[in-house]
Structures are given as C-alpha cells and as structure tokens.
Amino acid sequence: MEEQLREMLVAYGRRLVESGLVQGTWGNISVRLDERYMLTTPSGLDYMRLTPDDMVKVEISTLEYEGAIRPTSEKGLHAAIYQGRSDVGAVIHTHAKYCSVFAAARKDMPVLDDFRSIFGDVIRLAPYALAGSKALMKNTAAALGDNFGAIMASHGMVACGRDLEEAFENCVRMEENGRRQLL
C-alpha cells in the first residue's frame, strides 16, 4: 500500500504541473498513510523529476520524518488538517493562478452553483500567517472547517479529499471556480 501511495504522489505531482496548478517547485501534496503517518512530497524538488523513493514519511503528531530527504516545509499544515479531519485522506497546497488572486486580495471566494455541493456558498479565507508557521497551520485548518478547500491570505490555496483523486479534483474545481468568478 505504501509503495502504491508513493507512486500516486509522483503521478499527481506531475498532473499538477501539467494542468498548470503549480509552477516550479511551489506547492506540495500529502496522503494519509494511516492514523500515525502521512507521506509528503519533498522540499524544493522538481515534480517532473520525482521518484517514489523521494516521498517522505512523516509522523502526523510530531512532524518527525524518516530518511535524509526533507519533507515539504508545509508538513505541519498537512498534519493539522489530518488531525482535525478524520475524513481527509489527501491534501494539496498550490499557488494556482485564480485562487491566488483571492489570496492576494485577502477575500473569501464565492462559490458558483456548480460547486456548492462540494464547497458550500463560500471558500473561506485563512488570515495571513508566515509560511510554515504554527499560525498558518491553525488559521488554515480553522478556515477549512468541514469544507474541502480554503484560501490562504497572501499565500495560495489548499484542497483536500478522501483520497488523492478527490483532492486533485477539488483543487481543479477551486481553480475553475476562481477563474469563472474573475472572468
């Protein structure tokens, strides 16, 4: 199971690049391995060059990780979501273009009818906090609540789902919602 999830993280990292949801090494992905561990993408490595062995196993409660490769600097954000949401099996954080407009404007994102069954009436804005900080973890988890997406003030967005496929689709839906709202 762990090897399959490592391979899926590689595949979804490439899909994020190919769909334009991430640029360069900005953004990160995680998947819940079990109640104790998650697998995350590494810090600062190109998604198109990642291998399953590059994925980092991180303990959700302590953020301690195995191996020499460092996990994403946003590992605490992912862990905070898993700790607060037993229904979440995967988390994606990006700086997608249209969601980032709402992040830069520090505005909640209204939700179009097509996406209300997933996100409700609004995708909430998490108040600004420094990247990788405990405040960012707390603010984003609170803004997410029971939803499947949140905007991070002056930062980007986070989408989640029961598995990687659903988290990716929710990421795509958030960006499409933002695009349609702005255009």
N, C-alpha and C positions, 0 to 999 in steps of 0.2 A: 504494500500500500504506500509506504513512504517513497519508494522509488518512482511509482506512478505519479504521485503528487509533485515530486521534484521535476519530472518531465513535463507535467502540466504547467508548472510555473514558468518553465522555459518557453513553452508554446504560447502561453498567454502574454508573456513579456514581449514576444515578437509580434503578436496580434496588436498589442497596444501601440507599438511603433508603426506598424503597417497601417493602422487606422488613424494615425495622427493624434492619438490621445496623449502621447508622451513625446518629448523631444530630448535627444541625447540620453543622459542617464537620470533625468529628472523623473521622479515618481517611484513608486515601489508597490510590491504585491506580497501578500502573505496568504497562507492557507492554514487552517487549524488542523494539526496532526492528530491531536487527542485533547483531553482536558488539561493536560500539563504542558504540551509543546505546540509550537507553530513552526512552519517553515517560511522563511522570508527570502526575498531577493537580496543580494549583497549590496554593499555601499559602493557607489561610483563605478560600476562595471557596465559596459555596453550590453543592452538587451540582446542585440543580434549576435553576440559572441558568447553568451552564457551557456553553460552546460548544467546538467542536473547536479553534478558534484559541487557547483558554485553556490547552490542554495544552502542557507544557514538554518540550522535547527536551534531555536531559541526557547528557553523556558518562559512561559507566559507570566508567571508571578514574580520572577526575579530578574528577567531580561538577560540572564547568563546564557552564553551561546557556546556551541561546540566548534572546534577547529580554528584554523588560522585566518579564515576569511571573515571579515567584519560584516555583520548584518546591516541593513538599512538603518540610518540614523533615526528613522521614524518608527523603530521597532516598538517603542513604548506606546505610540498612538495605536498601532495594531493590537497590542496586548490589552490596552484599555477597552477597546471595542469588544474583544473576545471575553474579557472579564465581565463586562456588563450585558452581553447579549449571547445567551447560550444557543440561539437560533442562527447565529452567524458562523459560517464555515470558511469565508474568504473575504479579504479586504483589499481594495485597490485605491491608492492615492496617486492622483495625477495633477498636472498643471494644464489641463486641457483648455484650449483657447477660449471658448464661450463661457465655461464655468469660471475661468479666471477673470473674466470681465466683471462678473458679480462679486468675486472675491476682492478685486481691486476697488470696486465701488463700495464694498462693505455693505452689500444688500442681500436680503433673503431672495431666493429665486422663486417667483410664482410658478405654479405647475399647470401646464395645459391639460385639457380634458383627457387626452390620450394617455397620460402618465399618472393621473390621480390615483388609480387603483394601487399603484406601487409607492408613490411618494406623498400622497395626500395633497392638500392645497398649496403647500409651500415647502421648499427645501430650505431649511433654516441655516442661518449664518452663525458660525462659531466665532466669538470675539477673538481679536488678534492676540497671538502669543508667539514667542520665538520658536522657530523650527526646532524640533527635538526636545522641547521643554515639557515639564510636567503640566504647566498651564495649558499648553496646546493639547495635550492628551485629555485633560479634564474638560476643556471647552468644547473640543470636537465631539467627544463621547456624549456630552450633555446636549449639544445641538442635534446630534444624530438621533438620540432618544430611541423610539421604536421604529424609526424610518430606515430607509435603505440608502440614504445619501445625505451629505451635508456639505455646505460651502465653508471654506476656511478663510477668514478675513485676511486679505493681502497675501494669500498663500496659494490656494488651489481648491481641490475638492477631494472628497472621499466617498466611495461607493462600496457597498457590501452586499452579500447574498449568502444563501445556504451553501453554495459551492462556487468554484471559480467561474464556471459558465454564467451563473446568475449574477455574480459580482461584475463580470465583464459586461454583460448585457445592461445592467443598471448603470454602469459607467457610460456606455454608449447612449442610453436613454437620457441621462442627465445632460450630456453634452448636446444632444439633439434638442432637448427642451430649451436649453440656454440659447442655442442657435436660433430656434424659431421665435423665442421671446425677443431677441435682439434684432432679428431681421423682419 
